[in-house]
Amino acid sequence: MDYLTFSFLFSFLLTLGYAITISGRRSSRVPPGPFPFPIIGNLLHLSDKPHQSLATLSKRYGPLMSLKFGAKTAIVVSSPDLAKEFLQTHDHSFSSRSVPDVVGRVADHAKYSIVWLPVGEKWRRLRRISKEYVFSVQRLDASELLRQTKVRTYKKGILDFNNPNYSSLAANSPNFKNNHWQS
């Protein structure tokens, strides 16, 4: 098979596969929205002022539309009544966060962190414990001096590091150049 025939066959199969994939998307249970491009999705539909772009898209596709940003599908609600229904009536369905794959792979951090846990009994228990024991008024008052000291230390470190005459880091690191962090 020569190169030209192979390239035509390959492009035909690629187009056919893409058409089958897109036709499957339209039969799914997502709201209407603009046609997504491969890989980047609907990123080109947003301008430098996304709120205006979303308002324009909502006039065309309605107050409930779906957009794809890369591999993630986002449902955009642009009506106050629908937003109220989503946030008050169906809050448990939409309150969980998606956990990035990296977080799940690194030491199972997603299983033990309030940040990445889905809303449920374990999340409520950890939230209550942190509210009562870590962020209570008594604990915050007791650690106020420590927090102020740490803030002063961090500020001093940042100011010293941004000083062009700062050379203690260069003295401790043989590969560090003084102008490395300056633009």
Phi, psi and omega in degrees: 000128182281171186296318182296316179295318179297318181292321176296317180295317180296315180293325176296314179295322178295316178295319179296316179297320178294319179296321178294319179297315181292321179294329176291330180292319183292337180272354180282176186264048175252151178296164178293158179189175179293155181293123181278143174279155177298143176070306185269346178070231183258021181298329180286346178281347180261135179263196178288347174242086187298330180295324177287323178295318180292325177295319178294317179295324181291332175293328182274319187255355178101177185286348178233115182219161179246140176231147176251130175241095186070238180266353183265137175260130179245136175259122183255126178248120183242014178246134180299324180293316178293322178297320178297318179296317179297314188277338180257312185280315185249036185296324181291329180290329186249007185272342181285153180255151175277136182266122176300147182300326181297319181295321180293329183277334185272103172055028179050039182298332182293339182278340189238007185248139177296326184297319188257353179289143172288156180296125181184194184295316181295317178298317179296319180295313179295324178294318179295318179298315181293325179292318184281324188251331183262316185252024176286160182300319181296316180293320179293320177294321181292329183260010183297316181297318178298316180296318179296320178296316179296320179297317178298318180297314179296318179296317179297319178297319179293316180295319178295321183290326179280350178289128181296338180270007182288115184231002181291329177290322178294327180290329182274341184237117184290336183263001184270132176254141184301327183268012182298321186265356181266147180268000000 
